[in-house]
Amino acid sequence: MIDQNKYGPWAFVAAGSMGYELAGKDDRDAMTSTDDKTTTSIEDRLELLEQRVRLLDDHNQIMRLLYSYGPSVDSGLSTIASGLWIEDGVYDVDTGLMDGRSEIETMVQTDPHQGFLKQGCGHVMSPARITVSGDNAVAVCHTQLILRQPDNDGYQVSRVTANRWELIRTSAGWKVAIRTSRLLDGRDEPRAILASAFSPTAQDW
């Protein structure tokens, strides 16, 4: 019998979702008393289901973190933007390296970023390929910087970059340790960043 005290009130719902009928109490007692193998199989499946749910939750939290960058910098919320990183996190862009939250915050508060805000801009990110390994994760994606044209006649893509986000799980949730962004200008380095998404652990590039 599935121990609801151990697995919680949704244990039987989870078992049912995996193709098991939700039998009555007598039927469940008969099954567990005569077929320990079936019980073990259900418990193994529940453990696997829990692992998958944890992984999905990690992916969801990481996506929410990454997708917070664009709205925070495009609204000038420098503290929220810098808070996506750990205290000594690094933002390594081809235009310069920012070491620590304070430098990331300063970037949002000063030019050229403030000029982009006055002109009208959007930092737009593609869906990321995420690889979670314990308390570490890597996400790889494209980003675009879109600027309103000076004559107010529409928008133009100013930059398209390859991005590698290296993240760690903290007591406050997932945070960025290092973000590396390189302009897709034909060089090998930005292509290597994108290719790193497909390495077995995505740890090396």
Order of alpha helices (4+ residues) and beta strands (2+ residues): alpha-alpha-alpha-alpha-alpha-alpha-beta-beta-alpha-alpha-beta-beta-beta-beta-beta-alpha
